């Protein structure tokens, strides 16, 4: 039986992987993250199954290869935490490209609705029998303009949701899909004309800090920024400064650029050392969630199903349709 080492395992992962395994694989669930400190644990395993905040740098890749690992099965869509160049030709990598675009897109709209209609404040008030609604004024989303950056699977579902609200959609994508009939514009126009901006592109060298001081300076003062993609898309320091100076309306963040140290864990007793995250969390017009946009029953089931399919295909020697490959681009 092939042996799988799963890192950063949470109870909800185990439920779905145990349910769909059918005793095909011997899975060892490690709670800790895969890092240079833990990579020695991969010795003797055929597959390593990792997630978004495992730190799979060159050293980890090389050590896994030395330890005899044959496949890195990412149980997520993004792979910006993997040194795919280092793995090229040495270690096969598979991912789960789509497990529920609805889960993430619906969550993005949830963040927007909460932020705009101040549901987080209302919830806290009524729990203390404070039924005063002063300060809870939002705006109609109907008729407003939403700028969507990245019109892939999640971006498209989000566009449909926004259209259901009667919003005008502006789109930006490095590869515009003209069959979608979207109003594609350049980034400057999107920044300038949007009341809401939602990020749905991957984190790459090109998109790193796509929302920076300069981008924010072009936005409307009441603009809401929603990020359910990857934290590195936003320069958090620039975002914090803009929020403090009231140069934008607010932010709904399911991801944060330095999230790996904190997200998915309970830090309520010891607190956090990241001053930017602490200040952002304390702002009334910021909602931070802990990378949970994917967290639906359907998504978890699909993640386990496709991860098993990837492993089955790899060991059967069939084509690995969800392979992640390094492409040299100068
Ligand atoms: P996708 O590959 O279907 O779509 C990504 C889109 O971004 C593509 O259309 C691509 O052309 C575009 N893009 C690439 N580079 C770009 C650039 N430089 N500028 C503008 N657009 C660019 O991916 P998806 O399934 O829609 O997922 C989008 C992102 O959502 C993922 O990369 C991942 O980081 C994130 N995600 C987050 C969660 C969560 O729980 N918060 C869950 C799943 C995915």
Boltz pocket constraint, residues with backbone or C-beta under 6 A from the ligand:
constraints:
  - pocket:
      binder: B
      contacts: [[A, 77], [A, 78], [A, 97], [A, 98], [A, 101], [A, 104], [A, 149], [A, 150], [A, 151], [A, 152], [A, 153], [A, 154], [A, 155], [A, 172], [A, 173], [A, 174], [A, 175], [A, 199], [A, 200], [A, 201], [A, 202], [A, 203], [A, 204], [A, 206], [A, 207], [A, 228], [A, 229], [A, 230], [A, 254], [A, 255], [A, 291], [A, 292], [A, 293], [A, 294], [A, 295]]
      max_distance: 6.0
